[in-house]
Amino acid sequence: MSLPEEIGKQLEKLLPKAVPGLAKGVVVAPGAGWYRALYYDPIKNTPVTFLEIPTVVAIGELRGGTPPTVTAPTISIPTVEIPKAPAISIPTISLPSAPSIKVPTVEIPKTPTIEIPVVTIPFLNESFPYYTPGEICFFGSCQKINVELCELLNKQTKSLYAMQGTANNVIDAINSGFKKAREAAIAIRDSLFDFRDKVQAAVNDYRDKIQVAVNDGFSDSRTKTQEAINDFSTKIQASVNSGFADTQAKTQAALNAYRDKIQASVNQGLSQVIPKLYEMIGMPIGQLITPINIRNVTTASFEFYSLSAQFKLHYIAVAKR
């Protein structure tokens, strides 16, 4: 027996049995996975079995080499579909038919009938007697006269005939004037009749034109107003529907852009989580964090998880021996 072993046995005899025992060691794992580690006496370097399950403190050495690139997981926000705006339909407005007016007929008073009498002065057609010598008759009684007296009477008779002819000529001229005056009066009367008829025809024609013009104007105004209302209704309907569609499209685009910004912001934040964690615990970004996981702790051994090949685990176990 060697001197150290002899000293150890002597010390064990001196130490009370209630003093906790200690085990420690370094384990190198050949690869990734679960491995068993035995308890070793720190002085004798021999396996140790405790009387009870010990408390194990294990620490892993930092792993060397270039760590893998740290990539934070990203999130994907689904697109929200904005419902399409419903199309509206503006009802058609029908105007009532344009009223038709009737202009009353204007009757020009009839021209009164004018009777123009025929005015004629009768001619002087009384015959004057010629006297023969030796006889003169008055009222059916004849008397004897001499030649000189007959010649005188006949001379006067000729004068009377001449005067009668002259008077008849004057009467004829007067009658001719009366005739011309009557004809002129008849012409004036007929002109008045013709003027009245022409005025009546003109008034009737003007009435018809006014009636047609007014009714055509009413009809045209109604048609144009109806067309304007229909056009205005169509434009309002198209404008409102276009506005709804444009609002829906812009809202959808804005929501999608907002979604993209949120997604990018969250992903950017997540990508900074691990670097911030390294910064908080004072780890350089070029080293890998080495967490320790143990299981199945017994009085003779325990299991640990190796993260990679050549992984080194340092442990201390304390319990009664």
C-alpha positions in Angstrom: 0.0 0.0 0.0 1.3 3.3 -0.9 1.9 6.1 1.5 -1.0 8.3 0.3 -3.4 5.4 0.6 -2.2 4.7 4.1 -2.5 8.4 5.1 -6.0 8.4 3.7 -7.1 5.4 5.7 -5.7 6.9 8.8 -7.6 10.1 8.2 -10.9 8.2 7.6 -10.5 6.5 10.9 -10.0 9.9 12.6 -13.0 11.6 10.8 -16.4 11.1 12.3 -18.9 9.0 10.2 -21.4 12.0 10.0 -19.0 14.2 8.1 -20.2 14.6 4.5 -18.3 13.0 1.8 -17.1 14.8 -1.4 -16.7 13.6 -4.9 -15.7 15.6 -8.0 -14.4 15.1 -11.5 -14.3 16.1 -15.1 -16.1 14.2 -17.8 -15.5 14.5 -21.5 -18.4 13.4 -23.7 -17.6 11.8 -27.1 -20.6 13.3 -28.8 -24.0 14.9 -28.3 -26.5 13.1 -26.2 -27.1 11.7 -22.7 -24.0 10.2 -20.8 -23.5 8.7 -17.3 -20.9 10.3 -15.0 -19.6 8.3 -12.0 -18.6 9.9 -8.7 -14.8 9.9 -8.0 -12.9 10.5 -4.8 -10.9 13.7 -5.3 -7.9 12.3 -3.6 -7.8 8.6 -4.5 -9.5 9.1 -7.9 -11.5 6.0 -7.2 -15.3 5.5 -7.7 -17.4 6.6 -4.7 -20.8 5.4 -3.6 -22.6 7.7 -1.2 -25.0 6.5 1.6 -27.6 8.9 0.2 -28.4 10.7 -3.0 -25.9 13.6 -3.2 -26.3 17.2 -4.2 -24.7 17.6 -7.6 -23.3 20.9 -8.9 -22.3 20.6 -12.6 -20.7 23.3 -14.8 -19.9 23.0 -18.5 -17.0 24.5 -20.2 -17.6 27.0 -23.0 -17.5 25.4 -26.3 -14.9 26.6 -28.7 -15.3 27.2 -32.4 -17.5 29.5 -34.4 -21.1 29.4 -33.2 -23.9 29.1 -35.7 -25.5 32.3 -37.0 -28.1 33.6 -34.7 -31.4 34.0 -36.6 -34.5 34.9 -34.7 -37.7 33.3 -35.8 -40.0 35.5 -37.8 -43.8 35.8 -37.6 -46.2 36.1 -40.5 -49.3 38.2 -40.0 -52.2 37.0 -42.3 -53.7 39.5 -44.7 -57.1 40.9 -43.7 -59.5 41.1 -46.6 -61.7 44.2 -46.5 -65.2 43.4 -47.8 -66.0 45.1 -51.1 -68.3 48.0 -50.9 -71.8 47.2 -52.2 -72.9 49.0 -55.4 -75.7 51.4 -55.0 -78.5 52.0 -57.6 -80.3 55.3 -57.7 -83.9 54.9 -58.9 -84.9 56.7 -62.1 -87.0 59.8 -61.7 -89.7 60.1 -64.4 -91.2 63.5 -65.0 -94.9 63.8 -65.8 -95.8 64.5 -69.4 -95.6 68.2 -70.5 -99.1 69.7 -70.5 -100.6 70.8 -73.8 -102.2 74.2 -74.0 -104.9 75.3 -76.4 -105.0 78.9 -77.4 -108.7 80.0 -77.9 -109.7 81.3 -81.3 -110.2 85.0 -81.6 -113.1 85.9 -83.7 -112.8 89.3 -85.4 -116.3 91.0 -85.5 -117.9 90.6 -88.9 -118.1 93.7 -91.0 -121.6 95.0 -91.0 -123.5 94.7 -94.3 -123.6 98.1 -96.0 -126.3 98.5 -98.6 -125.4 101.3 -101.0 -128.6 102.6 -102.8 -128.6 103.5 -106.4 -129.2 107.2 -106.8 -130.5 108.4 -110.2 -131.9 111.7 -111.2 -134.5 111.1 -113.8 -134.1 112.8 -117.1 -136.4 115.5 -118.4 -138.4 113.8 -121.0 -141.5 116.0 -121.3 -142.3 117.0 -124.9 -142.9 120.5 -125.8 -145.6 121.1 -128.5 -144.9 122.6 -131.9 -147.4 125.0 -133.1 -148.7 125.2 -136.6 -149.8 128.6 -137.9 -153.5 129.4 -137.3 -154.1 127.0 -134.3 -153.0 126.7 -130.7 -154.4 124.3 -128.2 -154.6 124.7 -124.4 -156.1 122.0 -122.3 -158.0 120.4 -125.1 -159.3 123.6 -126.6 -157.8 124.9 -129.8 -157.8 128.4 -130.8 -156.8 130.2 -134.0 -153.5 132.2 -133.9 -151.6 134.1 -136.5 -148.2 133.0 -138.0 -146.0 135.4 -136.1 -147.3 134.2 -132.8 -146.7 130.5 -133.9 -143.2 131.3 -134.9 -142.6 133.0 -131.6 -144.0 130.1 -129.7 -142.0 127.6 -131.7 -138.9 129.6 -131.2 -139.5 129.4 -127.4 -140.2 125.7 -127.8 -136.8 125.2 -129.4 -135.2 127.1 -126.6 -137.0 124.8 -124.1 -135.8 121.7 -126.0 -132.3 123.1 -125.9 -132.6 123.8 -122.2 -134.0 120.3 -121.6 -131.1 118.7 -123.5 -128.6 120.7 -121.5 -130.4 119.8 -118.2 -130.5 116.1 -119.3 -126.7 116.3 -120.0 -126.2 117.7 -116.5 -128.4 115.0 -115.0 -126.5 112.3 -116.9 -123.2 113.7 -115.6 -124.7 113.8 -112.1 -126.0 110.2 -112.5 -122.6 109.1 -113.8 -121.0 110.7 -110.7 -123.5 109.0 -108.5 -122.7 105.7 -110.2 -119.0 106.1 -109.8 -119.5 107.2 -106.2 -121.6 104.0 -105.5 -119.0 101.8 -107.2 -116.3 103.4 -105.1 -118.4 102.9 -101.9 -119.0 99.2 -102.9 -115.2 98.8 -103.5 -114.5 100.3 -100.1 -117.1 98.0 -98.5 -115.7 94.9 -100.3 -112.2 96.0 -99.2 -113.4 96.2 -95.6 -114.8 92.6 -96.0 -111.5 91.4 -97.4 -109.5 93.2 -94.7 -111.6 91.5 -92.0 -111.2 88.1 -93.6 -107.4 88.6 -93.9 -107.1 89.8 -90.3 -109.1 86.8 -89.1 -106.9 84.4 -91.1 -103.7 86.1 -89.8 -105.1 85.9 -86.2 -105.9 82.2 -86.6 -102.5 81.4 -88.1 -100.7 83.4 -85.4 -102.8 81.5 -82.8 -101.9 78.1 -84.3 -98.2 79.1 -84.3 -98.3 80.3 -80.7 -100.1 77.1 -79.7 -97.6 74.8 -81.5 -94.6 76.8 -80.3 -95.7 76.8 -76.6 -96.5 73.1 -76.7 -93.2 72.2 -78.5 -91.4 74.3 -75.9 -93.1 72.5 -73.0 -92.3 69.1 -74.6 -88.7 70.0 -75.3 -88.2 71.4 -71.8 -89.6 68.2 -70.3 -87.4 66.0 -72.5 -84.3 68.0 -71.8 -85.1 68.1 -68.0 -85.6 64.3 -68.1 -82.4 63.8 -69.9 -80.5 66.0 -67.4 -82.0 64.2 -64.4 -81.1 60.8 -65.9 -77.6 62.0 -66.7 -77.2 63.5 -63.2 -78.5 60.3 -61.6 -76.1 58.1 -63.6 -73.2 60.4 -62.7 -74.0 60.4 -59.0 -74.4 56.6 -59.0 -71.1 56.1 -60.9 -69.3 58.6 -58.6 -70.6 57.0 -55.4 -69.8 53.5 -56.5 -66.3 54.6 -57.7 -65.7 56.3 -54.4 -66.7 53.2 -52.5 -64.4 51.0 -54.6 -61.6 53.5 -54.3 -62.0 53.7 -50.5 -62.1 49.9 -50.2 -58.9 49.6 -52.3 -57.1 52.4 -50.4 -58.1 50.9 -47.0 -57.0 47.5 -48.1 -53.6 48.9 -49.3 -53.2 50.9 -46.0 -54.0 47.8 -43.9 -51.6 45.6 -45.9 -48.9 48.2 -45.5 -49.6 48.5 -41.8 -49.5 44.7 -41.5 -46.1 44.6 -43.3 -44.7 47.3 -41.0 -45.9 45.4 -37.9 -44.5 42.2 -39.2 -41.1 43.8 -40.1 -41.0 45.6 -36.7 -41.8 42.4 -34.7 -39.3 40.3 -36.8 -36.6 43.0 -36.3 -37.3 42.9 -32.6 -37.1 39.1 -32.5 -33.8 39.1 -34.4 -32.3 41.3 -31.6 -33.4 39.0 -28.7 -30.4 36.7 -28.7 -27.8 39.4 -29.2 -29.4 41.3 -26.3 -29.4 38.2 -24.2 -25.6 37.7 -24.9 -25.1 41.3 -24.0 -26.9 41.1 -20.7 -25.0 38.0 -19.5 -21.7 39.3 -20.7 -21.1 36.6 -23.3 -19.2 37.4 -26.5 -21.2 36.8 -29.6 -18.5 34.4 -30.9 -19.1 31.9 -28.0 -21.9 29.4 -27.4 -23.9 29.4 -24.2 -23.5 26.0 -22.5 -26.6 25.1 -20.4 -26.3 22.0 -18.2 -29.1 19.4 -17.9 -28.8 16.4 -15.5 -31.1 13.6 -14.7 -31.3 10.2 -12.9 -29.1 11.3 -9.9 -28.3 8.2 -7.8 -25.8 7.4 -4.9 -23.2 6.2 -7.5 -23.8 8.3 -10.6 -25.9 10.8 -12.6 -26.7 11.5 -16.3 -25.9 14.7 -18.1 -26.7 16.0 -21.6 -23.7 16.7 -23.9 -24.3 19.5 -26.4 -21.5 18.4 -28.7 -18.4 16.2 -29.1 -15.5 16.8 -26.6 -18.0 18.5 -24.3 -16.4 18.9 -20.8 -18.5 18.7 -17.7 -17.1 19.6 -14.2 -19.0 18.4 -11.3 -19.0 18.2 -7.4 -21.2 15.9 -5.4 -21.7 16.2 -1.7 -23.5 13.6 0.6 -22.9 11.2 3.5 -20.4 8.4 2.8 
